[in-house]
Amino acid sequence: MSTRSQPQRRCIECRMMKALCICALCPRIETRTHLLLVLHQLEEHKSSNTGQLAVRVLSNSTQITRGVDITPESALPVPEGYQPLLLFPDPDARPVSDFAATDVPVCLVIPDGTWGQASRTRRRLSALATLPAIALPAAEASEYRLRSSGKLERISTLEAIARALEILEGERGAAVRSGLESIQRIMVERTLHLRGKLPADQVAGGIPEGFKT
């Protein structure tokens, strides 16, 4: 069931079924790092998209949509005083940890979509193609269970953001990562329950009273 086919039954904010809405459970997390999410236009209305969920949770964040808010030659809306860095596994990428203790705060730029969409976004937007790239340490296994990339090293956008911020945010990093991953777990498990793939008693945060699949 798609968001577009049943819009009246879905929350306009989290795009979950209204009876399983997670808006009230979303924390608001403050960070020194600014998140700039460059969303592929085909992801905008998908309830399985995690990048938009990260933007919802992180107060110091901006979302722009490729093909709507930015063109191939547009400049990025990087806040004044921030150093923009592209989180992307480029062969020449520097480790995220190189920027963990810099005087200038980081604007973490992330192209969001499928792996192919993110790669094309990086190539086709000149502002992204010229940004210095940073990369995460060797990937831990993903806990995201709504999509499968077929490759163990690929993780969800929210997980990539959470792991980068764990490093960039210093002493608060672990708490920032935990907050992000916790709300993703709730979203994923409620969706799996809706699909009949997870019992209600195994859903993080529980299922609203009276809801039946």
Buried (B, 14 or more C-beta within 10 A) or exposed (E): EEBEEEEEEBBEEBBBBEBBBBEEBBBEBEBBBBBBBBBBBBBBBBBBBBBBBBBBBBEBBBBBBBBEBBEEEEEBEBEEEBBBBBBBBBEEBEEBEEBBEEEEBBBBBBBBBBEEBBBBBBEBBEBBEEBBBBBBEEBEEBEBBBEEEEEEEBBBBBBBBBBBBBBBBEEBBEEBBEBBBBBBBBBBBBBBBBEEEBEBEEBBBEBEEEBEE
